[in-house]
Each structure stands twice: as C-alpha cells, then as structure tokens.
Amino acid sequence: MKIAFSRLKPLLSLAFFALALWLLHGELRDFHYRDVLRFLNALPLRHVLLAVGFTACSYLMLTTYDTLACRYIGKRVAYRKIALASFTGYAVSNTLGLSLFTGTPLRVRFYSGWGLTGLDITRIVLFSYATFWLGFLGLSGASFLHEPLAVPGLLRLPVASARPLGFLFLGLVAAY
C-alpha cells in the first residue's frame, strides 16, 4: 500500500498543479495581458519603489516577533536564522492564509533543525501570535475610539458605533 502511494505522489502533485492552473485560468479570464501591462506601466516608479520598500520594512518588522520570542524563552538563536524562519513562515502564511497550517510548519522545520525542542517552538509561535493580537487589539481599539465606525443596522446591535468595541479591545490589552 505504501509503495503504491509513493508512486502516486508525483501524479497527485501534477494533478493538483493542473487543477490550480485551471482554477487560476478561470479567475483571471476577465483580465487581459495588455490591460495589466498598461496598468503597471501607468504606475509612477516612485509608487512602485515605495510599495517594495514598505513591504520590505513590514517583513523586517515581522521578524521581531520571533526575535522577541526567542529572547523571552531564553534561547540564543542567530538573528539571520530567526529572520529566515520568520520571513519564510510569514511569506507563506500571508500568501496562502491559515497561518497555523502553512507558516507554522515551516517554522517548526527550521527551528527544530537548529536544535530547539517542540516546547521551545510552541512557545515561540504562541508568543508571536499573542504579540500580534495584542498589537492588533491595541491599534484597533485606539482607532475605534478615535474614529468610531458606524455599526450596520442589519446587525441589530445595541450600539450605534464601534466605540464600545474600542474600549473592550483596549481593556483586554490593559488586562493582559
């Protein structure tokens, strides 16, 4: 059984790749190559360079989650290694979504190869997620207090704006 499955793996990979191409073709059928090129050529070079620069800064900042996590658990790992694991994990999870199932296994692969235990890796991942969500709640809470969004009437909530949610989010951060 195992031998038959191992022989099917390349065929299954090819079938999934063909399926992905077919789905991609369906999604992109309304886009024409010349229109995309025309749009890209119309973009000012300054805007493209800014976008690339901000993207690089964003990924650089994302590496600080894992760096802080390693310091928190008391493990010394070279920054270049942390940056590689973190960048790869975030690049894949930000592209595919479901970070727990996409980026985390990549981190596990890297960190376990560098001698960290399963418990160490779990603590790094949990610290990174907790830090992300604390930042998200803090920024969202401050935004909802400063410039509260109107709550859609369809939701039938007892509040008219997101301001109470801002207080809740900042309360959770303060409680932490």
mmCIF file of the C-alpha atoms, coordinates in Angstrom:
data_MODEL
# 
_entry.id   MODEL 
# 
loop_
_atom_site.group_PDB 
_atom_site.id 
_atom_site.type_symbol 
_atom_site.label_atom_id 
_atom_site.label_alt_id 
_atom_site.label_comp_id 
_atom_site.label_asym_id 
_atom_site.label_entity_id 
_atom_site.label_seq_id 
_atom_site.pdbx_PDB_ins_code 
_atom_site.Cartn_x 
_atom_site.Cartn_y 
_atom_site.Cartn_z 
_atom_site.occupancy 
_atom_site.B_iso_or_equiv 
_atom_site.pdbx_formal_charge 
_atom_site.auth_seq_id 
_atom_site.auth_comp_id 
_atom_site.auth_asym_id 
_atom_site.auth_atom_id 
_atom_site.pdbx_PDB_model_num 
ATOM 1   C CA . MET A 1 1   ? 0.000   0.000  0.000   1.00 0.00 ? 1   MET A CA 1 
ATOM 2   C CA . LYS A 1 2   ? 2.774   2.394  0.987   1.00 0.00 ? 2   LYS A CA 1 
ATOM 3   C CA . ILE A 1 3   ? 4.757   1.664  -2.180  1.00 0.00 ? 3   ILE A CA 1 
ATOM 4   C CA . ALA A 1 4   ? 1.700   2.245  -4.402  1.00 0.00 ? 4   ALA A CA 1 
ATOM 5   C CA . PHE A 1 5   ? 1.022   5.580  -2.696  1.00 0.00 ? 5   PHE A CA 1 
ATOM 6   C CA . SER A 1 6   ? 4.644   6.705  -3.036  1.00 0.00 ? 6   SER A CA 1 
ATOM 7   C CA . ARG A 1 7   ? 4.415   6.021  -6.775  1.00 0.00 ? 7   ARG A CA 1 
ATOM 8   C CA . LEU A 1 8   ? 1.211   8.042  -6.994  1.00 0.00 ? 8   LEU A CA 1 
ATOM 9   C CA . LYS A 1 9   ? 2.663   11.105 -5.253  1.00 0.00 ? 9   LYS A CA 1 
ATOM 10  C CA . PRO A 1 10  ? 4.169   12.635 -8.409  1.00 0.00 ? 10  PRO A CA 1 
ATOM 11  C CA . LEU A 1 11  ? 0.920   12.059 -10.307 1.00 0.00 ? 11  LEU A CA 1 
ATOM 12  C CA . LEU A 1 12  ? -1.133  13.582 -7.490  1.00 0.00 ? 12  LEU A CA 1 
ATOM 13  C CA . SER A 1 13  ? 1.195   16.580 -7.379  1.00 0.00 ? 13  SER A CA 1 
ATOM 14  C CA . LEU A 1 14  ? 0.818   17.024 -11.113 1.00 0.00 ? 14  LEU A CA 1 
ATOM 15  C CA . ALA A 1 15  ? -2.970  16.681 -10.862 1.00 0.00 ? 15  ALA A CA 1 
ATOM 16  C CA . PHE A 1 16  ? -3.166  19.306 -8.091  1.00 0.00 ? 16  PHE A CA 1 
ATOM 17  C CA . PHE A 1 17  ? -0.909  21.629 -10.067 1.00 0.00 ? 17  PHE A CA 1 
ATOM 18  C CA . ALA A 1 18  ? -3.134  21.206 -13.148 1.00 0.00 ? 18  ALA A CA 1 
ATOM 19  C CA . LEU A 1 19  ? -6.212  21.875 -11.012 1.00 0.00 ? 19  LEU A CA 1 
ATOM 20  C CA . ALA A 1 20  ? -4.604  25.030 -9.618  1.00 0.00 ? 20  ALA A CA 1 
ATOM 21  C CA . LEU A 1 21  ? -3.764  26.236 -13.132 1.00 0.00 ? 21  LEU A CA 1 
ATOM 22  C CA . TRP A 1 22  ? -7.311  25.560 -14.292 1.00 0.00 ? 22  TRP A CA 1 
ATOM 23  C CA . LEU A 1 23  ? -8.784  27.466 -11.317 1.00 0.00 ? 23  LEU A CA 1 
ATOM 24  C CA . LEU A 1 24  ? -6.340  30.325 -11.847 1.00 0.00 ? 24  LEU A CA 1 
ATOM 25  C CA . HIS A 1 25  ? -7.249  30.476 -15.518 1.00 0.00 ? 25  HIS A CA 1 
ATOM 26  C CA . GLY A 1 26  ? -10.933 30.721 -14.563 1.00 0.00 ? 26  GLY A CA 1 
ATOM 27  C CA . GLU A 1 27  ? -10.273 33.509 -12.092 1.00 0.00 ? 27  GLU A CA 1 
ATOM 28  C CA . LEU A 1 28  ? -8.120  35.507 -14.495 1.00 0.00 ? 28  LEU A CA 1 
ATOM 29  C CA . ARG A 1 29  ? -10.191 35.060 -17.659 1.00 0.00 ? 29  ARG A CA 1 
ATOM 30  C CA . ASP A 1 30  ? -11.537 38.639 -17.481 1.00 0.00 ? 30  ASP A CA 1 
ATOM 31  C CA . PHE A 1 31  ? -8.031  40.093 -17.208 1.00 0.00 ? 31  PHE A CA 1 
ATOM 32  C CA . HIS A 1 32  ? -6.132  40.713 -20.395 1.00 0.00 ? 32  HIS A CA 1 
ATOM 33  C CA . TYR A 1 33  ? -2.368  40.742 -20.535 1.00 0.00 ? 33  TYR A CA 1 
ATOM 34  C CA . ARG A 1 34  ? -2.210  44.106 -22.327 1.00 0.00 ? 34  ARG A CA 1 
ATOM 35  C CA . ASP A 1 35  ? -4.518  45.717 -19.758 1.00 0.00 ? 35  ASP A CA 1 
ATOM 36  C CA . VAL A 1 36  ? -2.325  44.530 -16.906 1.00 0.00 ? 36  VAL A CA 1 
ATOM 37  C CA . LEU A 1 37  ? 0.822   45.819 -18.645 1.00 0.00 ? 37  LEU A CA 1 
ATOM 38  C CA . ARG A 1 38  ? -0.874  49.145 -19.390 1.00 0.00 ? 38  ARG A CA 1 
ATOM 39  C CA . PHE A 1 39  ? -1.847  49.483 -15.721 1.00 0.00 ? 39  PHE A CA 1 
ATOM 40  C CA . LEU A 1 40  ? 1.643   48.589 -14.493 1.00 0.00 ? 40  LEU A CA 1 
ATOM 41  C CA . ASN A 1 41  ? 3.290   50.994 -16.945 1.00 0.00 ? 41  ASN A CA 1 
ATOM 42  C CA . ALA A 1 42  ? 0.988   53.784 -15.776 1.00 0.00 ? 42  ALA A CA 1 
ATOM 43  C CA . LEU A 1 43  ? 2.186   53.414 -12.189 1.00 0.00 ? 43  LEU A CA 1 
ATOM 44  C CA . PRO A 1 44  ? 4.771   56.002 -11.230 1.00 0.00 ? 44  PRO A CA 1 
ATOM 45  C CA . LEU A 1 45  ? 8.126   54.381 -10.448 1.00 0.00 ? 45  LEU A CA 1 
ATOM 46  C CA . ARG A 1 46  ? 8.134   56.231 -7.129  1.00 0.00 ? 46  ARG A CA 1 
ATOM 47  C CA . HIS A 1 47  ? 4.945   54.419 -6.068  1.00 0.00 ? 47  HIS A CA 1 
ATOM 48  C CA . VAL A 1 48  ? 6.348   51.026 -7.035  1.00 0.00 ? 48  VAL A CA 1 
ATOM 49  C CA . LEU A 1 49  ? 9.574   51.693 -5.127  1.00 0.00 ? 49  LEU A CA 1 
ATOM 50  C CA . LEU A 1 50  ? 7.624   52.883 -2.085  1.00 0.00 ? 50  LEU A CA 1 
ATOM 51  C CA . ALA A 1 51  ? 5.452   49.761 -2.168  1.00 0.00 ? 51  ALA A CA 1 
ATOM 52  C CA . VAL A 1 52  ? 8.506   47.499 -2.379  1.00 0.00 ? 52  VAL A CA 1 
ATOM 53  C CA . GLY A 1 53  ? 10.239  49.453 0.392   1.00 0.00 ? 53  GLY A CA 1 
ATOM 54  C CA . PHE A 1 54  ? 7.256   49.354 2.730   1.00 0.00 ? 54  PHE A CA 1 
ATOM 55  C CA . THR A 1 55  ? 6.797   45.650 2.056   1.00 0.00 ? 55  THR A CA 1 
ATOM 56  C CA . ALA A 1 56  ? 10.443  45.001 2.936   1.00 0.00 ? 56  ALA A CA 1 
ATOM 57  C CA . CYS A 1 57  ? 10.079  47.068 6.132   1.00 0.00 ? 57  CYS A CA 1 
ATOM 58  C CA . SER A 1 58  ? 6.932   45.164 7.037   1.00 0.00 ? 58  SER A CA 1 
ATOM 59  C CA . TYR A 1 59  ? 8.623   41.778 6.732   1.00 0.00 ? 59  TYR A CA 1 
ATOM 60  C CA . LEU A 1 60  ? 11.633  43.106 8.629   1.00 0.00 ? 60  LEU A CA 1 
ATOM 61  C CA . MET A 1 61  ? 9.326   44.166 11.446  1.00 0.00 ? 61  MET A CA 1 
ATOM 62  C CA . LEU A 1 62  ? 7.606   40.764 11.411  1.00 0.00 ? 62  LEU A CA 1 
ATOM 63  C CA . THR A 1 63  ? 10.950  39.137 12.236  1.00 0.00 ? 63  THR A CA 1 
ATOM 64  C CA . THR A 1 64  ? 10.911  40.986 15.555  1.00 0.00 ? 64  THR A CA 1 
ATOM 65  C CA . TYR A 1 65  ? 8.065   38.766 16.794  1.00 0.00 ? 65  TYR A CA 1 
ATOM 66  C CA . ASP A 1 66  ? 10.263  35.683 16.630  1.00 0.00 ? 66  ASP A CA 1 
ATOM 67  C CA . THR A 1 67  ? 13.311  37.597 17.863  1.00 0.00 ? 67  THR A CA 1 
ATOM 68  C CA . LEU A 1 68  ? 11.441  38.763 20.965  1.00 0.00 ? 68  LEU A CA 1 
ATOM 69  C CA . ALA A 1 69  ? 10.001  35.262 21.431  1.00 0.00 ? 69  ALA A CA 1 
ATOM 70  C CA . CYS A 1 70  ? 13.458  33.678 21.395  1.00 0.00 ? 70  CYS A CA 1 
ATOM 71  C CA . ARG A 1 71  ? 14.649  36.183 23.965  1.00 0.00 ? 71  ARG A CA 1 
ATOM 72  C CA . TYR A 1 72  ? 11.538  35.550 26.062  1.00 0.00 ? 72  TYR A CA 1 
ATOM 73  C CA . ILE A 1 73  ? 12.145  31.790 26.206  1.00 0.00 ? 73  ILE A CA 1 
ATOM 74  C CA . GLY A 1 74  ? 15.850  32.306 26.819  1.00 0.00 ? 74  GLY A CA 1 
ATOM 75  C CA . LYS A 1 75  ? 17.168  30.666 23.652  1.00 0.00 ? 75  LYS A CA 1 
ATOM 76  C CA . ARG A 1 76  ? 20.037  32.195 21.730  1.00 0.00 ? 76  ARG A CA 1 
ATOM 77  C CA . VAL A 1 77  ? 19.452  31.883 18.007  1.00 0.00 ? 77  VAL A CA 1 
ATOM 78  C CA . ALA A 1 78  ? 21.329  33.993 15.467  1.00 0.00 ? 78  ALA A CA 1 
ATOM 79  C CA . TYR A 1 79  ? 19.190  36.779 14.027  1.00 0.00 ? 79  TYR A CA 1 
ATOM 80  C CA . ARG A 1 80  ? 19.879  35.632 10.457  1.00 0.00 ? 80  ARG A CA 1 
ATOM 81  C CA . LYS A 1 81  ? 18.358  32.240 11.320  1.00 0.00 ? 81  LYS A CA 1 
ATOM 82  C CA . ILE A 1 82  ? 15.372  33.801 13.052  1.00 0.00 ? 82  ILE A CA 1 
ATOM 83  C CA . ALA A 1 83  ? 14.881  36.146 10.112  1.00 0.00 ? 83  ALA A CA 1 
ATOM 84  C CA . LEU A 1 84  ? 14.957  33.239 7.653   1.00 0.00 ? 84  LEU A CA 1 
ATOM 85  C CA . ALA A 1 85  ? 12.422  31.182 9.608   1.00 0.00 ? 85  ALA A CA 1 
ATOM 86  C CA . SER A 1 86  ? 10.205  34.147 10.335  1.00 0.00 ? 86  SER A CA 1 
ATOM 87  C CA . PHE A 1 87  ? 10.292  35.627 6.834   1.00 0.00 ? 87  PHE A CA 1 
ATOM 88  C CA . THR A 1 88  ? 9.617   32.280 5.182   1.00 0.00 ? 88  THR A CA 1 
ATOM 89  C CA . GLY A 1 89  ? 6.797   31.448 7.580   1.00 0.00 ? 89  GLY A CA 1 
ATOM 90  C CA . TYR A 1 90  ? 5.109   34.825 7.216   1.00 0.00 ? 90  TYR A CA 1 
ATOM 91  C CA . ALA A 1 91  ? 5.599   34.968 3.442   1.00 0.00 ? 91  ALA A CA 1 
ATOM 92  C CA . VAL A 1 92  ? 3.873   31.621 3.005   1.00 0.00 ? 92  VAL A CA 1 
ATOM 93  C CA . SER A 1 93  ? 1.121   32.201 5.570   1.00 0.00 ? 93  SER A CA 1 
ATOM 94  C CA . ASN A 1 94  ? 0.377   35.725 4.291   1.00 0.00 ? 94  ASN A CA 1 
ATOM 95  C CA . THR A 1 95  ? 0.105   34.346 0.774   1.00 0.00 ? 95  THR A CA 1 
ATOM 96  C CA . LEU A 1 96  ? -1.895  31.195 1.485   1.00 0.00 ? 96  LEU A CA 1 
ATOM 97  C CA . GLY A 1 97  ? -3.682  32.097 4.717   1.00 0.00 ? 97  GLY A CA 1 
ATOM 98  C CA . LEU A 1 98  ? -4.329  29.651 7.549   1.00 0.00 ? 98  LEU A CA 1 
ATOM 99  C CA . SER A 1 99  ? -1.034  30.538 9.184   1.00 0.00 ? 99  SER A CA 1 
ATOM 100 C CA . LEU A 1 100 ? -1.302  27.763 11.746  1.00 0.00 ? 100 LEU A CA 1 
ATOM 101 C CA . PHE A 1 101 ? -1.209  25.196 8.932   1.00 0.00 ? 101 PHE A CA 1 
ATOM 102 C CA . THR A 1 102 ? 1.128   26.939 6.497   1.00 0.00 ? 102 THR A CA 1 
ATOM 103 C CA . GLY A 1 103 ? 3.693   29.189 8.187   1.00 0.00 ? 103 GLY A CA 1 
ATOM 104 C CA . THR A 1 104 ? 3.952   27.346 11.476  1.00 0.00 ? 104 THR A CA 1 
ATOM 105 C CA . PRO A 1 105 ? 5.120   24.022 9.978   1.00 0.00 ? 105 PRO A CA 1 
ATOM 106 C CA . LEU A 1 106 ? 7.867   25.914 8.158   1.00 0.00 ? 106 LEU A CA 1 
ATOM 107 C CA . ARG A 1 107 ? 8.998   27.467 11.411  1.00 0.00 ? 107 ARG A CA 1 
ATOM 108 C CA . VAL A 1 108 ? 8.960   24.052 13.061  1.00 0.00 ? 108 VAL A CA 1 
ATOM 109 C CA . ARG A 1 109 ? 11.143  22.686 10.286  1.00 0.00 ? 109 ARG A CA 1 
ATOM 110 C CA . PHE A 1 110 ? 13.687  25.489 10.629  1.00 0.00 ? 110 PHE A CA 1 
ATOM 111 C CA . TYR A 1 111 ? 13.781  25.752 14.408  1.00 0.00 ? 111 TYR A CA 1 
ATOM 112 C CA . SER A 1 112 ? 13.888  22.007 15.046  1.00 0.00 ? 112 SER A CA 1 
ATOM 113 C CA . GLY A 1 113 ? 16.806  21.770 12.629  1.00 0.00 ? 113 GLY A CA 1 
ATOM 114 C CA . TRP A 1 114 ? 18.613  24.325 14.765  1.00 0.00 ? 114 TRP A CA 1 
ATOM 115 C CA . GLY A 1 115 ? 18.166  22.268 17.931  1.00 0.00 ? 115 GLY A CA 1 
ATOM 116 C CA . LEU A 1 116 ? 15.100  23.847 19.510  1.00 0.00 ? 116 LEU A CA 1 
ATOM 117 C CA . THR A 1 117 ? 12.650  21.478 21.176  1.00 0.00 ? 117 THR A CA 1 
ATOM 118 C CA . GLY A 1 118 ? 8.974   21.148 20.357  1.00 0.00 ? 118 GLY A CA 1 
ATOM 119 C CA . LEU A 1 119 ? 8.138   23.038 23.547  1.00 0.00 ? 119 LEU A CA 1 
ATOM 120 C CA . ASP A 1 120 ? 10.515  25.868 22.595  1.00 0.00 ? 120 ASP A CA 1 
ATOM 121 C CA . ILE A 1 121 ? 8.963   26.159 19.142  1.00 0.00 ? 121 ILE A CA 1 
ATOM 122 C CA . THR A 1 122 ? 5.447   26.097 20.567  1.00 0.00 ? 122 THR A CA 1 
ATOM 123 C CA . ARG A 1 123 ? 6.352   28.916 22.953  1.00 0.00 ? 123 ARG A CA 1 
ATOM 124 C CA . ILE A 1 124 ? 7.877   30.943 20.089  1.00 0.00 ? 124 ILE A CA 1 
ATOM 125 C CA . VAL A 1 125 ? 4.776   30.520 17.936  1.00 0.00 ? 125 VAL A CA 1 
ATOM 126 C CA . LEU A 1 126 ? 2.362   31.289 20.779  1.00 0.00 ? 126 LEU A CA 1 
ATOM 127 C CA . PHE A 1 127 ? 4.377   34.336 21.826  1.00 0.00 ? 127 PHE A CA 1 
ATOM 128 C CA . SER A 1 128 ? 4.373   35.584 18.234  1.00 0.00 ? 128 SER A CA 1 
ATOM 129 C CA . TYR A 1 129 ? 0.617   35.113 17.850  1.00 0.00 ? 129 TYR A CA 1 
ATOM 130 C CA . ALA A 1 130 ? -0.127  36.694 21.212  1.00 0.00 ? 130 ALA A CA 1 
ATOM 131 C CA . THR A 1 131 ? 2.100   39.670 20.405  1.00 0.00 ? 131 THR A CA 1 
ATOM 132 C CA . PHE A 1 132 ? 0.428   40.110 17.024  1.00 0.00 ? 132 PHE A CA 1 
ATOM 133 C CA . TRP A 1 133 ? -3.062  40.014 18.517  1.00 0.00 ? 133 TRP A CA 1 
ATOM 134 C CA . LEU A 1 134 ? -2.144  42.387 21.348  1.00 0.00 ? 134 LEU A CA 1 
ATOM 135 C CA . GLY A 1 135 ? -0.878  44.839 18.745  1.00 0.00 ? 135 GLY A CA 1 
ATOM 136 C CA . PHE A 1 136 ? -3.973  44.334 16.621  1.00 0.00 ? 136 PHE A CA 1 
ATOM 137 C CA . LEU A 1 137 ? -6.314  44.854 19.568  1.00 0.00 ? 137 LEU A CA 1 
ATOM 138 C CA . GLY A 1 138 ? -4.378  47.926 20.710  1.00 0.00 ? 138 GLY A CA 1 
ATOM 139 C CA . LEU A 1 139 ? -4.384  49.575 17.287  1.00 0.00 ? 139 LEU A CA 1 
ATOM 140 C CA . SER A 1 140 ? -7.989  48.625 16.568  1.00 0.00 ? 140 SER A CA 1 
ATOM 141 C CA . GLY A 1 141 ? -9.126  49.799 19.981  1.00 0.00 ? 141 GLY A CA 1 
ATOM 142 C CA . ALA A 1 142 ? -7.389  53.149 19.590  1.00 0.00 ? 142 ALA A CA 1 
ATOM 143 C CA . SER A 1 143 ? -8.812  53.529 16.067  1.00 0.00 ? 143 SER A CA 1 
ATOM 144 C CA . PHE A 1 144 ? -12.345 52.715 17.197  1.00 0.00 ? 144 PHE A CA 1 
ATOM 145 C CA . LEU A 1 145 ? -12.093 55.297 19.977  1.00 0.00 ? 145 LEU A CA 1 
ATOM 146 C CA . HIS A 1 146 ? -10.540 57.991 17.808  1.00 0.00 ? 146 HIS A CA 1 
ATOM 147 C CA . GLU A 1 147 ? -12.699 57.471 14.702  1.00 0.00 ? 147 GLU A CA 1 
ATOM 148 C CA . PRO A 1 148 ? -15.541 55.073 15.552  1.00 0.00 ? 148 PRO A CA 1 
ATOM 149 C CA . LEU A 1 149 ? -17.184 53.276 12.644  1.00 0.00 ? 149 LEU A CA 1 
ATOM 150 C CA . ALA A 1 150 ? -20.963 53.146 12.414  1.00 0.00 ? 150 ALA A CA 1 
ATOM 151 C CA . VAL A 1 151 ? -22.378 49.704 13.181  1.00 0.00 ? 151 VAL A CA 1 
ATOM 152 C CA . PRO A 1 152 ? -24.574 48.477 10.309  1.00 0.00 ? 152 PRO A CA 1 
ATOM 153 C CA . GLY A 1 153 ? -28.248 48.344 11.253  1.00 0.00 ? 153 GLY A CA 1 
ATOM 154 C CA . LEU A 1 154 ? -28.545 44.816 9.880   1.00 0.00 ? 154 LEU A CA 1 
ATOM 155 C CA . LEU A 1 155 ? -26.516 43.561 12.847  1.00 0.00 ? 155 LEU A CA 1 
ATOM 156 C CA . ARG A 1 156 ? -29.194 44.809 15.276  1.00 0.00 ? 156 ARG A CA 1 
ATOM 157 C CA . LEU A 1 157 ? -26.654 45.535 17.993  1.00 0.00 ? 157 LEU A CA 1 
ATOM 158 C CA . PRO A 1 158 ? -27.479 47.735 20.978  1.00 0.00 ? 158 PRO A CA 1 
ATOM 159 C CA . VAL A 1 159 ? -24.746 50.208 19.971  1.00 0.00 ? 159 VAL A CA 1 
ATOM 160 C CA . ALA A 1 160 ? -24.550 52.649 17.070  1.00 0.00 ? 160 ALA A CA 1 
ATOM 161 C CA . SER A 1 161 ? -20.756 52.815 16.738  1.00 0.00 ? 161 SER A CA 1 
ATOM 162 C CA . ALA A 1 162 ? -17.648 50.730 17.283  1.00 0.00 ? 162 ALA A CA 1 
ATOM 163 C CA . ARG A 1 163 ? -16.534 52.927 20.198  1.00 0.00 ? 163 ARG A CA 1 
ATOM 164 C CA . PRO A 1 164 ? -17.585 50.354 22.861  1.00 0.00 ? 164 PRO A CA 1 
ATOM 165 C CA . LEU A 1 165 ? -15.570 47.761 20.971  1.00 0.00 ? 165 LEU A CA 1 
ATOM 166 C CA . GLY A 1 166 ? -12.594 50.122 21.208  1.00 0.00 ? 166 GLY A CA 1 
ATOM 167 C CA . PHE A 1 167 ? -12.975 50.246 24.987  1.00 0.00 ? 167 PHE A CA 1 
ATOM 168 C CA . LEU A 1 168 ? -13.275 46.457 25.102  1.00 0.00 ? 168 LEU A CA 1 
ATOM 169 C CA . PHE A 1 169 ? -10.164 45.925 22.970  1.00 0.00 ? 169 PHE A CA 1 
ATOM 170 C CA . LEU A 1 170 ? -8.065  48.364 24.984  1.00 0.00 ? 170 LEU A CA 1 
ATOM 171 C CA . GLY A 1 171 ? -9.418  46.844 28.185  1.00 0.00 ? 171 GLY A CA 1 
ATOM 172 C CA . LEU A 1 172 ? -8.224  43.417 27.055  1.00 0.00 ? 172 LEU A CA 1 
ATOM 173 C CA . VAL A 1 173 ? -4.761  44.818 26.297  1.00 0.00 ? 173 VAL A CA 1 
ATOM 174 C CA . ALA A 1 174 ? -4.639  46.572 29.673  1.00 0.00 ? 174 ALA A CA 1 
ATOM 175 C CA . ALA A 1 175 ? -5.806  43.388 31.444  1.00 0.00 ? 175 ALA A CA 1 
ATOM 176 C CA . TYR A 1 176 ? -3.015  41.455 29.786  1.00 0.00 ? 176 TYR A CA 1 
# 
